[in-house]
Amino acid sequence: MKYSIFQKVSLNYYAKLMELTRGSLRQPVYYVAAIGAGLLLTRVLRILYLLLNVYTVTIVVSLYIFYEVFWKRRRLPNGPIPWLITGNMPAFVFARSVDELFQSWRRKFGGIFTVWIGPIPLVMICDIQSMKKYFIQNADLFSNRWRNNVTDAFMVFMIFHLLAKYHLNELLLTKIQYT
């Protein structure tokens, strides 16, 4: 027969109580009191077990909300308050125009603000001075890809090759037209 944790605790309680009273529980009053105390202990343990689960779930959910709302946003620029799961996507859905929405956020939060697309933050830069600062002066710090001089040079030569080929084709077509 399998016993739950509560039944095991209750049986251990009965056994300890029998040892402490040296078998005097045979008297009916003590026997009824011991059974009542055991049942009460079983009920209390079940309630404590459920309460511990409820408290644990409450604490975990609270920590998740704190992380999503405060901790992830602590080092980012101000912006519209995102919803917990969808971010600022509902604002895009209900806006008349996305351009007007971004302009209103620019007026409200300044030239640099954060927009959330689901759980992903996007930092929007709207000032010319900030764009120059981040994208030109500090481009290596703020770009995600590393600079590959070989492929960059290859792309430049490829573009010039295509332009030269186009120019030669254009010259041939003009010669054919005039002849």
N, C-alpha and C positions, 0 to 999 in steps of 0.2 A: 504494500500500500504506500503510495507517495503522499508525503505531507508537504504543505506549503511552508514557507519560512515562518509564517505566523503560527501555524499549528506546531511547528517544532519548538518555537519559543514558548508556547503555552505548555507543551508537554515537559519541557525542561523546567519551567516554572513549577509545575505540579510535582515533579520529581524532587526538586530542591526543597519545596515546601514539606513534602513527606519526610525527607531526611531531617530537616530542622525540627519538626514536631515529633520525630521518632514514632511515627505510626499512630499518633493520637487523633489523626483525622478520621478515624473510624466513627467517631461520635458525629451524629447527624448535623449538628449546628456548624461545627467547624468544616465539615465536608461541603455543605452548601455554601459557606462563606468562601472557601477555597475555589470552588467551581465558579462562583460569581466573580471573584477577583481575576481568575484566569480568563473568563469571557471578556471582562472589562479590559484586561491587558491586550487581548487579541483585537478588540475593537479599536483601542487606542493605537496599536501598532499599524493596523490597516489605514486608519485616518492619517497617521504620521507619514506612512509610505506615500499615500496619495498627495498629501500636502507637500512633501519633499519634491515629488514630480511636478506639481503645479508651480512651486517656487523656482525649481530649476528651469522650467520652460519660460517662466516670466523673466528670470535673470538673463537667459540666453537671448530672448527676443529683445529685451531692453539693451543689451550690449550690441546686438546687431543694428538696432535703430541708431544708437549713439555713434557707432562706427560709420554708418551710411550718411547720417545727417551732419555730424560735426567733424569726425576725425579725417575723413577723406577730403573735406573742404578746407582744412585748416591752413594749407599753404598755397591755395589758389586765389586768384582775384575774385572780388565780389561779383555776383550775378543774380539772375532770377532764381528763386528758391525752387529746387527740383522736387518732383514727386519721388516717392521712395523707390519705385521700380522703373517707371517710365521716364524719369528725368523731366526734361522740358518739352518732350514730344507732344503732350496735349496742347501746349501753347501754339505749336506749329499747326496743329490740326484745326484749332478754333480761330486762328488769325485770318484776317481778310487777305493780307499780303505778307509774305515772309520779309520783304524789304522793309515794310513799315514796322514790322515786329522788331527787326534788328535795329532800326533807327530809334525806336522808342527805348530799347534796352541801352543803346549807346548814350542817349540823352539822360537816362536814369542812372546808369552805373559808370559812365565815363568811357574813355577810349579803349580800355582793356577790361573785359569781363569774361566770365566762365558760363558756358552753356552745356547742359548735360543731355546727351543722347543716350537714353537708358542709363546704364551705370558708367558710361564713358564720358569723362570731362573733355570739353573742347574750349581752349582759350582763344577768344576772338580779339584781334588787335585791329582797331579802327583809326588810330592816329598815324599821321605820316611820320612824325618824329619817332614814335615807338616802332613803326615798321622798319625804318632805317636802322634804329638801334639793334633790334633783334635779328632782322633778316640780312643785314649787310655787314654791320660792324662785328656782331657776335654770331655769325652764321654757323661756324663750326660747333659752337656750344649748343645751339638750338635746333640743329638739323639732326634727323634720326639716321640718315645714311652717311656712310663714310665716303670720303672723296677718293675716287679711283682715277688716277691720271691717265692710265692706259685706255680705259674705255671712254673717258671724256675726249681724249685726243682722237680716238678712233671715230667717235660720233662726229666730231668736227670735220675730219677728213671725209667721212661718208657724206655729210651734208654738202661740203664743197664739191665732192665728186658728182653728186646728184644735180647740183646747180650747174656745174660745168657741162654735164651730159645734156641737161635741158637746154642750155645755151647753144650747144653744138647742134642739137636737133632743130632749134629755132632758126639757126643760121642756114642749115640745109633746106628747111622748108621755105625760107625767104628766097634762096637761090633758085629753088625749083619753081617758085611762083614767078620769078622774073625771067626765067628762060623760056 
